[in-house]
Structure formats: C-alpha cells, structure tokens
Amino acid sequence: MTAAPAPAGPERARRERAEGDAVPTTVRDERSVPVAIALPAELRPYAPSAANWRPGCEVTVLREGGQTYAAMLAAIAAATKTIVFEVYILASDHTGERFKTALIERARAGVSIRIIYDALGSFGLSNAFVGELRDAGIQTIDYNPIAPWRRRWNLGHRDHRKILVIDDEIGFTGGLNIANDYASVADGGAGWHDMHCGLRGPIVNDLARLFRRTWLRAGGDLYPAPPPATTVTGIAGRAFVKLLANSKRRQRTSIRRAYLHVIRAAKTSIEIQNAYFLPDRGVRRALRGAVERGVTVRVVVPGRSDVKMVQFAGLYVYRLLVRWGVQILTWRGAMMHAKTAVVDKVWSTIGSYNFDAMSRFNNLEDTAEILDETTGEEMARQFETDVALCDAWTIETWKKLAWWKKAFAWVCFRLRRFL
C-alpha cells in the first residue's frame, strides 16, 4: 500500500503544533516592494529614506488604559468582517475578560477573528479563557510555546508587539498589553502610564500584513492577504506614517537606525519616554552629540520599575548621560511603561520598542514612525504633562545612593546584554 503523502504548508504546520514535536513550518508571504514618495521639504531631514512612508494617514494619540481600551473596545464592537489581534500579555483578569466578551460577541456575529499572544508574556493565561475564545470560533496562536524539546526553540525570542486591526480600516499599536496593570484606577486597574495610537489610512494595511506574516510563520492557517498599502485611497489625513518592524534579519536594527537618524537630525528638542532605557554606546554618543549641538534632550524613565535589574542598570547609564547634559526625569507614580519619542515637534513615534537588549536582539517589535506637526505638537504637550509628574535625576542623586546600590548598578550594567 502506498503511504499517504505528508501534509505540506499550513496543514503540516498545524499538525506539528498539535503534536508538539517541532517548530511549525515557515510559510513565506509574498515579497513587499518598497515604494518611495515625495515627502515635503520640511520633513525630509527626519527621514533617511523616502521608501514606505504612507501619506494621507490619520493618527490619534491615546493615553493610558482609560483612553486606549475604550477606543479599542469601541472599534471591536463595530467590526463587521475581520479582527486581527497581536499582543505580548493577554491576561485572564478583569481587563482580559472585557476584551474576551467583546471578541466573542463579534465572533458569534460572523466576524473572522485571529489572535496571537506570546506564550511567555501570557504565561498565566488560563486554558479556560483560551477555550472560550476557540469555542466561539476565534483562532488563537500562542507564540513560541515554552517547549524546550522543540527544534530551534529559543526562550528569549518573544513577540512583544501590540497590534489590533479592525476590518483593515482602523489599526492600533503602542505599548499597552491587555491586563489590569494597564487599566485605569477607575476601571479597577493599577493605572500604569503608557501610550498607544489609533491609525487610519494606508498604514493600517501595513499593520494587517505584518500580523499576517507573523501568523503564517507561527503556523497559522493561510488566509487572503490584505491589499497592499499602496492601493488604499480615500483617506484625507495629513500625516505621513511608516511602520517599522524587525521580523527579518535584515530588519533587526531598523528601529534603532530610525532613532539614530532623527537624534542626529534634531535641531531643537528630543523628548523620549522609555520603560526600559538602557541605550547602547552608539545611541548614547548620538544623544551626547545632540546636546553639544544645543539640542535640549529629555528622557522620562520609571521611578519604580517592574524589572529591578533593568532599573539598577539604568542608574549606571544615567550617571553618564546627565554629565553630558541629558536631562533624566523619573516618573513618580505607578510603572511608566511608554515607548514614545518626539523630535522638534515634527517627528514622533509610538510603539513597543524599548532601549534594551531584548528589543534590540530578541523580540518582535513594531513602532509607528510619524511625520506630522499636528501629531508632534500633541506628543510634545503630552510630554510636558508628564514632566510635571516627574523628579529630576541628577549626578547628586547618584552620589547620594548607598554604596551597595552603586555596586549593584555596576553589576547589572555589566549584564545589560541579557536584560
């Protein structure tokens, strides 16, 4: 008797996931072709390349869980065709239940829904929670399951992105996960400070296609690709937006390169908020060079971090930066989890990328790179609001630390490649 042929493509990937004996087979998406556009003269200094900028986009800056979750849940409730959702932490707590209820309602109304959540970030997610999603017809993938017996398995390779796309028409990305930590105190959460953005226009198709590539490579079923962003018309937004991601080896440093370019191009101001701020030597030198050119450089970091070794390693970095004239500001309240920047009130970014080794070398990340004075001014206003909620970190702050804290900061800094 002739043996049945081995399944191929997505079917083989699904079987391997079920058997748990191998990493799912990679499914290659069609190649994207870079398309250059003519950027306005005043914006060109902030873009090293004119390729893949999407004109006619609308950007809504969303602050913390109160604004972000309300906007995301409203968009989910209005979905009629498709929802794709990619997140690092999906928790089976009150906030997770809110999203689960909204997603199940739409699935039962006939909306096609796919979810990717990271297996490590969502480690505490209950089987019952996932089972309810699947029973409603929602397809889910736990990214890089914790399974050391799998070939090519790597615990440190995580999906740290936060992407939600509704009907290929409205998208969201930024720093917020789906958990009570990020929800407002009024909604029963911890009130962590974070930033997200809502997007409309051709950039949404880039987000949707990025999700699809990750879905297929993680062993998900094959489904039709959203139209290329270059074919989208009818949106009259004024922002130019570019999606930066690091799925492929040649894209690994794309977000870092974008930051380096705008830091070197800055004329008046650089304002950064970053939850895990351990910039490498090249970024530190670029910040120092900006100060020497007369640019005001301010960085908001957590006053109390949820990752203590990163916080202590940061202390050792801050002592260098403040000596060069960089202003370090520590957040007074609950955890400061944002990953944003604004330069000269023209260029801004909102995404999942941290200035640490995990984001640089290991994690899947994404960030929306935005050229628009209206958005830049809004981001600058938000930054000033946050500065009022911070304390200045100076060289005197370092000198007043106990000797053992300085020693531990040095040790943590030496281990920064693993943080």
Number of C-alpha atoms within 10 A of each C-alpha: 3 4 5 6 6 7 11 12 17 20 17 16 24 19 17 16 19 11 9 14 13 17 20 25 21 18 20 11 15 8 6 9 10 11 12 12 13 10 18 10 7 9 14 13 16 22 19 12 13 15 15 21 27 26 23 20 22 22 23 14 18 21 17 21 29 17 16 25 23 12 17 19 16 12 21 23 14 11 24 15 15 18 24 22 20 26 23 26 24 26 23 22 16 16 22 19 16 14 20 18 14 16 24 20 15 23 23 12 12 15 21 19 22 23 20 25 26 23 22 20 19 20 15 13 18 13 9 10 15 17 13 14 20 15 11 16 17 21 17 19 19 19 25 21 19 15 15 10 11 15 11 9 15 14 14 13 17 22 27 24 29 26 27 25 28 24 21 24 18 23 27 26 26 29 30 31 27 24 21 22 21 27 26 19 14 9 14 13 17 17 21 21 24 25 27 28 24 21 23 22 27 29 30 29 25 23 27 27 22 19 22 22 19 21 24 21 19 23 24 26 17 15 9 7 13 16 14 16 20 17 8 16 11 8 13 12 14 16 21 24 27 23 20 24 22 20 16 9 9 8 13 19 16 16 23 20 14 17 19 17 16 21 24 18 17 25 15 15 19 25 21 23 26 23 29 27 24 25 20 16 10 11 18 18 16 18 26 22 15 23 20 12 13 13 21 20 22 21 19 29 27 25 19 15 18 15 11 11 17 22 23 21 24 23 24 21 20 24 19 14 20 16 12 16 19 23 19 21 23 19 23 16 14 17 21 26 24 29 27 28 25 28 28 22 23 20 26 29 29 25 28 31 29 25 17 22 18 21 25 21 16 19 21 22 24 28 24 26 24 25 30 20 17 14 23 22 18 16 25 23 13 14 21 12 11 17 17 11 14 18 14 13 19 18 14 9 11 16 11 9 11 9 11 9 13 18 13 16 21 18 15 22 22 12 13 19 14 14 16
